[in-house]
C-alpha cells in the first residue's frame, strides 16, 4: 500500500522485544494508519549507446540542465529554502525562460538543487553546491521512457532522442524483474561514455519474528565477527591494500605522463575492491541470520571516528579510516530488509571489555588485541567473538537507542547494481 495524500513521512523505529529498536532508514519509512511499511530502492547501471547527433543534443541538455540546477541551488541557498514546493514558485519561470528547459526538466533541476542544498545544510557545509556541465541529468517518469528492444526515449532541450541500452544478462535480469517498480533515472557521463542509472523500488517483506539474535562486531584486524564465532579476517584485505598503496606511491614519485594515466586508471579500483568485500560479508551474515531465524544485532557507531580521533596515532590514521565500515553497515541493513530479517542497534560501550559469561567489566580483561581473559571468572575466548556475544546479549538485556540515521546522511536501503 503506497502513501495517500495527507500521510506523513516520519523518522520512526518499531519497538522490538527486550525494549530494543529495529534499525530503519528514516527516508524510506511510510507511516499509515494501519502499519509501518519500508521500501527498498536499487539502481541498475546501464550503458547507453547514442548516435553522434543525439550525443551532441544530450551534452547540450546536460549543460543547460546543470546550469539551471546551479541557479536554483544559489537561490535556495541565499533565501534559506530547502522545500521543493517553496523553491518552485521562485525559480520555475526564470529556469524555463533563461535556460530553455521544458516544464518537467525544469522541475527535475529544481528537485536536484533542493536536495543538494538540504544535504549541504544537514552536513554543516558553508558552501553552496554547484554542478558542472558534465554532471548528471535527472529524469522522472514523464521525461524518459523504456521502449521495446532495449531502447529508451529521453527528453532534451530540443526534441526527444532515442538511445540503445547495452545490457548484459545481469542488467537485463534485474531491469525486467516485474516484482520491482521502475522509477526515475539519472543520465551520467563517465569517461566519454553515457550511462543511464535506472531506479527501482519494492516493498520489503514483513520481518520474520526472530528466535534469537546474531551479534556482529566489526574491526580492523577482523572486518566482522559474529556471536557464533565465525570470523571474516582482514589479513588478505590488508595485504592487497598495502600493495596498492605502495604502487600508487611509486607512480606518484615517477610522475610521468604514463604514470599519471595509470593513476587515473587505478582511481576507483580501491573503492570497487572495498564494495566487493563488503557485499560478500553482508551477504553471508544476512543469509546466516535468515537460515537460523535470528535478528542481526549491530553496534551504533555513528560518528565514532570523531569521538576517537584524539587517541589515534598519525601512523595509524590511514589504517583506521581506510575501510568503509559505514558502507558495510548499509549493505547489512538493506539486504536484511529485503530478506525479512530484523536489524537491531545497541549501545557499543564496553562490549570488548565485558565478560560474556559473568558480566564483569574491566579494561584489563582484554590482554591483547586478539585474546580475552576475564579477571573475575577466568573465562577465555577470542576477543572479537566475546564482543559479538555481548552485542547479541544487549539486544535482550539492555535498551538500545534509536539508530535511524540523521536527515541528510546515513544508511540507506539503496543499492547500486
Number of C-alpha atoms within 10 A of each C-alpha: 8 11 12 9 6 7 12 12 14 14 17 20 19 11 12 15 13 13 14 22 24 25 27 27 25 24 22 18 19 21 18 17 6 6 9 14 17 21 20 21 22 21 22 20 20 21 18 21 18 16 11 9 9 18 16 12 18 23 18 16 23 24 20 22 31 24 21 28 30 23 21 27 30 18 18 26 21 9 11 13 17 20 14 16 13 12 21 18 9 15 20 18 12 14 26 17 10 11 19 18 22 17 13 16 25 24 23 20 26 27 22 21 29 28 16 22 27 20 17 18 18 13 13 8 11 9 10 16 18 18 19 13 17 17 19 23 26 23 24 16 12 11 19 19 17 16 13 7 8 13 16 18 15 19 21 24 17 13 10 15 18 19 19 18 21 14 15 10 8 10 17 15 11 16 21 11 12 10 11 17 14 20 15 17 23 18 22 21 17 11 6 8 12 19 20 22 23 21 22 22 16 16 17 17 14 15 16 14 14 17 9 16 24 27 32 26 26 21 15 17 16 16 21 24 25 25 22 13 16 13 18 18 15 16 13 9 18 15 11 13 18 13 11 15 12 11 13 18 12 12 16 14 9 12 13 11 9 11 16 15 13 14 17 11 10 14 12 10 12 16 12 11 14 18 16 11 16 23 16 13 18 21 15 13 22 28 15 14 23 20 10 14 19 21 27 30 27 27 23 20 18 13 9 9 12 8 10 9 13 8 7 11 10 9 8 10 11 10 14 15 12 13 21 14 18 15 17 22 20 21 25 25 27 27 22 25 24 20 18 20 27 27 24 29 27 27 19 17 12 14 22 25 23 23 29 23 14 12 13 14 18 15 12 13 22 22 13 11 11 13 15 25 21 24 16 13 12 13 15 17 18 15 22 29 26 29 28 28 26 26 33 27 20 24 28 17 13 14 17 21 17 20 25 21 17 15 15 16 13 16 23 21 23 20 16 11 15
